[in-house]
Structures are given as structure tokens and as C-alpha cells.
Amino acid sequence: MRSPQKETQTGLFSSFLESTGFARSQDDTYAVNDYMASRDALAALNQSDYFAQAYSGKHGDFISRFPAFDFDRSFEGLYRYYGKQVDVSLDSTTSITSLKVNAFTAQDAYRINERLLELAEQLVNRMNDRARQDTLAIARDEVARAENRVKEASAALSGYRNEQNVFDPDKQSTLKLQQVASLQQALVETRTQLAQRNR
């Protein structure tokens, strides 16, 4: 059986995760790896009965082809067989994910490998879309809370103005300061005049 194998540094799908602008996490890698080994991935891969046909009929010998010794042609039987032909493993030390596909022909092995990568990319895109939507929802909530705080502050300021009969606190305080400055200037001028007269 042919066994094309692909390995990618820091996870098989790091480029997919990086290209979206979202930070890559080990949890994402585990999720993608688990998906490729799942029944959902097999169901997508086996559309039009492709996977089952690639491993049965004229292909392989009686011992190696599908169905195996139990002659179980059900989906569960196919899934057990799938688990023996497709291996997804993550080396936690190096963060390298390996995808290994065994098939009776190099063409089938390559096609299954490529299809699994496509399915994995679609999953990553869905996860990133969900993360993007979650981020937007959080941002909208923050904006709504900020708007509420502004409304509350405006209401409190309006209440203060009404209670203190202040039309504009900033302008009001500026006018008071200007009046004080004018009085101080007048006082200085008066003292200067008195000093000149006493000479």
C-alpha cells in the first residue's frame, strides 16, 4: 500500500490559521486533528461512496481491502477501517502534525490526503468565522455599554445643571475665573495708584 505523508511545522494548518489574522492556538490544532479522524470527516470524504470503493472491489488483496474480516459494510465498519488507513498525530514536543494516508494506489492516497486538507481548511475557516462573530458581538456589547454610560453621565450632568442653575459648568467656571482675575488686576492698579500718591 502507498503511504504519502505530509508534515507541517507548528501544526498542519498553521498557515490557514495565520492567514485569517487570528492567533493560532494548540486547541485549534487539536480540534482540526480530531475532526480529520472523525466520522464527520469520513462522511464528507466518502461522498458518492468514493472512500469505500477506493479500498474495495478490485483493489488490494482479500485481507487488506474493505470490508475486512468481519465483512461489516456498515458505516461503522467503514469508520473502523478508516481509522486503520488514516493516521493524524501531533508531536507535542515539536508541535508537528503528521497526516498519513495508506491506499492501494498513489493516486487514491494523494486524493484522500488533499481532500482531508480541504476539509480541515473549511473547518478552520468556520472556526475563524465563529471567532470573528464572537469578537464582533463582544465589541457591540462594549459599544452599547459605553453608550449607556455616556447617557447616564449626560443625565447626571443635566440634573446637576438644573439643581445648581448652571447652564454650562465649564463656561460658568471660566467666567468666574475671569472675574477674579479682573478684580485682582484692579486691586493691583489701585495699590499702585495709592503708592504713587503717597510719594
Number of C-alpha atoms within 10 A of each C-alpha: 13 14 19 17 14 13 14 14 13 19 25 23 21 19 14 17 20 11 10 14 10 12 11 18 12 13 9 19 22 14 14 24 22 14 18 21 18 14 18 13 17 21 15 15 18 17 10 10 11 13 20 22 14 20 24 17 13 10 15 16 12 13 9 16 20 25 20 16 10 8 9 14 13 10 14 11 15 21 20 15 19 21 15 10 16 21 16 17 16 18 11 11 6 10 15 16 23 19 21 18 26 22 25 18 16 15 12 20 23 18 14 22 20 13 15 22 17 12 18 21 17 14 17 21 15 12 16 19 13 12 13 15 12 12 12 12 12 12 12 12 12 12 12 12 12 12 12 12 12 12 12 12 12 12 12 12 14 15 13 14 14 11 9 10 10 15 12 12 14 9 11 12 12 12 12 11 12 12 12 12 12 12 12 12 12 12 12 12 12 12 12 11 11 11 10 9 8 6 5
